[in-house]
Amino acid sequence: MLFEFMNKKSFILFFFLFFALCSFSQNTETVPETTRPLTKWEKMFPQVRYDKKIYKTGSNWFTVAYGLGYHINSKQYNQQNLSLAYHHRFRAMYFNAGFHYSSPEFFMKRPLEKISDIHIGAGLRFEKRFFNFAFFIGPSLASSLVPKSDLVSVKHHQLGAHTELQFTFKYFYDMGIGTSIYGSFNKRYQVIGLQLHFYFSNAYVGRY
């Protein structure tokens, strides 16, 4: 199975490389020339100027989040979680792909109880100078350990769903910090929680 060959460090490296590649591909685009008419999408997501710097609206972004959660199945507020996610705009639509990990013993190498899932989704976004709001929902592929006793756990692989609300304060137009409310749902291990996240986008185009 995929989860047996890829650990948390592999996911972190994968998402950083994926975000860097997508950011580079977009930043190599030239600023639209004034001699040709703007396309429909350039009009919908124009460039803006703040503090002698030019940014593009509707840019892609990456989040790193950590927080606490509630385990619905065991009815305990004992979860610590980590999430990595990349969010991409295609025309006027937004999509994301991410990795989520949650466990009551977050820093232990082999906890008896945990969940890790890969998820994709579609969503909405509202962006202002200092504020970014986003909502995503979609399917997930989850791997969980459910304790059978104090010494033994049972591993499960199942399909599920993942949803997230993001509220970000952008001190810089392309960087910020905020909170996320998320839920990871499947048959055997369901968690909801609150996270602190860091926001990085590829909105920067150049100096004015």
C-alpha positions as CSV (number, residue, x, y, z in Angstrom):
1,M,0.0,0.0,0.0
2,L,1.0,3.6,-0.6
3,F,1.1,4.4,3.2
4,E,3.6,1.6,3.9
5,F,6.1,3.1,1.5
6,M,5.8,6.8,2.2
7,N,6.3,8.4,5.6
8,K,5.5,11.9,6.9
9,K,8.9,13.3,5.8
10,S,8.2,12.1,2.2
11,F,4.9,13.9,2.2
12,I,6.5,17.1,3.5
13,L,9.2,17.0,0.8
14,F,6.7,16.2,-1.9
15,F,4.4,19.1,-1.2
16,F,7.2,21.6,-0.9
17,L,8.7,20.5,-4.2
18,F,5.2,20.5,-5.8
19,F,4.5,24.0,-4.6
20,A,7.9,25.3,-5.7
21,L,7.4,23.8,-9.2
22,C,3.9,25.3,-9.6
23,S,5.1,28.7,-8.3
24,F,8.0,28.8,-10.7
25,S,5.8,27.9,-13.7
26,Q,3.4,30.7,-12.9
27,N,6.0,33.3,-12.1
28,T,7.8,32.8,-15.4
29,E,4.7,34.2,-17.2
30,T,5.2,37.6,-18.6
31,V,3.0,40.6,-17.5
32,P,0.2,41.0,-20.1
33,E,1.2,43.4,-22.8
34,T,-0.8,46.6,-23.2
35,T,-0.9,46.2,-27.0
36,R,-3.3,43.2,-26.9
37,P,-6.7,42.9,-25.3
38,L,-6.8,41.2,-21.9
39,T,-8.2,37.7,-21.7
40,K,-11.3,36.9,-19.7
41,W,-9.3,35.4,-16.8
42,E,-6.9,38.4,-16.8
43,K,-9.8,40.7,-16.4
44,M,-11.3,38.5,-13.6
45,F,-8.0,38.3,-11.7
46,P,-6.1,41.5,-12.4
47,Q,-2.7,42.5,-11.0
48,V,-2.7,45.0,-8.1
49,R,-0.1,47.3,-6.6
50,Y,0.8,47.6,-2.9
51,D,3.8,49.4,-1.5
52,K,5.5,49.7,-4.9
53,K,5.2,46.0,-5.5
54,I,2.9,44.2,-8.0
55,Y,0.9,41.1,-7.1
56,K,-1.5,39.0,-9.0
57,T,-4.9,38.2,-7.6
58,G,-6.3,34.7,-7.5
59,S,-2.8,33.2,-7.0
60,N,-2.0,29.7,-5.8
61,W,-1.0,29.1,-2.2
62,F,0.5,26.6,0.2
63,T,-0.4,26.1,3.9
64,V,1.4,24.4,6.8
65,A,-0.9,23.8,9.8
66,Y,-0.7,22.4,13.3
67,G,-3.4,22.1,15.9
68,L,-5.6,20.2,18.4
69,G,-8.7,18.1,17.6
70,Y,-11.6,16.0,18.9
71,H,-11.8,12.2,18.1
72,I,-15.4,11.6,17.3
73,N,-15.3,7.8,17.7
74,S,-13.7,7.8,21.1
75,K,-15.3,11.1,22.2
76,Q,-12.0,12.5,23.4
77,Y,-10.3,15.9,23.0
78,N,-6.9,14.2,22.7
79,Q,-5.8,14.7,19.1
80,Q,-2.7,16.6,17.8
81,N,-2.6,17.1,14.1
82,L,-0.4,18.3,11.2
83,S,-1.6,19.3,7.8
84,L,0.1,20.3,4.5
85,A,-1.9,21.5,1.5
86,Y,-1.5,23.1,-1.9
87,H,-4.3,25.2,-3.4
88,H,-4.5,25.8,-7.1
89,R,-6.7,28.0,-9.3
90,F,-7.8,26.8,-12.7
91,R,-9.6,29.7,-14.4
92,A,-12.3,30.6,-11.9
93,M,-12.2,27.3,-10.0
94,Y,-10.1,26.4,-7.0
95,F,-8.8,22.9,-6.1
96,N,-6.5,21.6,-3.4
97,A,-4.5,18.5,-2.5
98,G,-3.2,17.8,0.9
99,F,-1.9,15.5,3.6
100,H,-3.3,15.2,7.2
101,Y,-2.0,13.4,10.2
102,S,-3.6,13.1,13.6
103,S,-2.8,11.1,16.8
104,P,-3.1,11.5,20.6
105,E,0.7,10.7,20.8
106,F,1.9,13.0,18.0
107,F,5.6,12.8,18.6
108,M,5.9,9.1,19.2
109,K,7.4,7.0,16.4
110,R,4.9,4.1,16.7
111,P,1.7,5.3,18.3
112,L,-1.1,2.7,18.8
113,E,-3.7,5.2,17.6
114,K,-3.4,7.5,14.6
115,I,-4.8,8.5,11.2
116,S,-3.1,9.8,8.1
117,D,-4.9,10.7,4.9
118,I,-4.3,12.1,1.5
119,H,-7.2,14.3,0.2
120,I,-8.2,16.3,-2.8
121,G,-11.0,18.8,-3.1
122,A,-12.7,21.7,-4.8
123,G,-13.8,25.0,-3.1
124,L,-14.4,28.7,-2.9
125,R,-12.1,31.6,-2.1
126,F,-12.6,35.3,-1.2
127,E,-9.4,37.3,-1.2
128,K,-8.7,40.9,0.0
129,R,-5.6,42.9,0.7
130,F,-5.3,41.7,4.3
131,F,-7.7,38.8,4.4
132,N,-8.1,35.4,2.6
133,F,-11.1,33.1,3.2
134,A,-11.3,29.6,1.6
135,F,-13.5,26.6,1.9
136,F,-12.7,23.1,0.4
137,I,-14.4,19.7,0.5
138,G,-13.6,16.5,-1.2
139,P,-12.7,12.8,-0.9
140,S,-9.8,11.3,1.0
141,L,-7.8,8.0,1.2
142,A,-7.2,7.3,4.9
143,S,-4.9,4.9,6.8
144,S,-5.7,4.5,10.5
145,L,-4.6,2.5,13.5
146,V,-7.5,1.7,15.9
147,P,-6.5,0.2,19.3
148,K,-7.8,-3.3,19.9
149,S,-6.1,-3.5,23.4
150,D,-3.4,-1.7,25.3
151,L,-0.7,-3.4,23.2
152,V,-2.4,-4.2,19.8
153,S,-3.9,-2.0,17.1
154,V,-5.7,-2.9,13.9
155,K,-4.8,-1.1,10.6
156,H,-7.5,0.0,8.3
157,H,-7.5,1.6,4.8
158,Q,-10.7,3.3,3.7
159,L,-12.2,6.1,1.7
160,G,-13.5,9.1,3.4
161,A,-14.1,12.8,3.1
162,H,-12.1,15.9,4.2
163,T,-13.4,19.5,4.6
164,E,-11.7,22.7,5.7
165,L,-12.4,26.4,6.4
166,Q,-9.5,28.8,6.3
167,F,-9.3,32.3,7.8
168,T,-6.0,34.0,7.0
169,F,-4.6,37.5,7.9
170,K,-2.1,38.5,5.2
171,Y,0.4,40.9,6.8
172,F,2.2,40.8,3.4
173,Y,0.0,40.2,0.4
174,D,1.7,36.8,-0.3
175,M,2.4,35.7,3.2
176,G,0.2,35.4,6.3
177,I,-1.0,33.5,9.3
178,G,-4.5,32.2,10.3
179,T,-6.7,29.6,11.7
180,S,-8.3,26.5,10.0
181,I,-11.3,24.5,11.1
182,Y,-11.2,21.0,9.6
183,G,-12.8,17.6,9.6
184,S,-11.6,14.2,8.4
185,F,-14.4,11.6,8.2
186,N,-14.4,7.9,7.5
187,K,-15.9,4.7,8.9
188,R,-13.4,4.0,11.7
189,Y,-11.5,7.2,12.6
190,Q,-13.2,10.6,12.5
191,V,-11.6,13.8,13.8
192,I,-12.5,17.5,13.8
193,G,-10.2,20.2,15.0
194,L,-8.8,23.7,15.0
195,Q,-5.4,24.6,13.6
196,L,-2.9,27.5,13.3
197,H,-1.7,27.7,9.8
198,F,1.0,29.6,7.8
199,Y,0.1,30.9,4.4
200,F,2.5,31.3,1.4
201,S,1.3,32.3,-2.1
202,N,3.0,33.0,-5.4
203,A,1.2,36.3,-5.9
204,Y,4.4,38.4,-6.1
205,V,5.1,39.6,-9.7
206,G,7.8,42.3,-9.3
207,R,8.5,45.9,-8.3
208,Y,6.5,48.7,-9.8
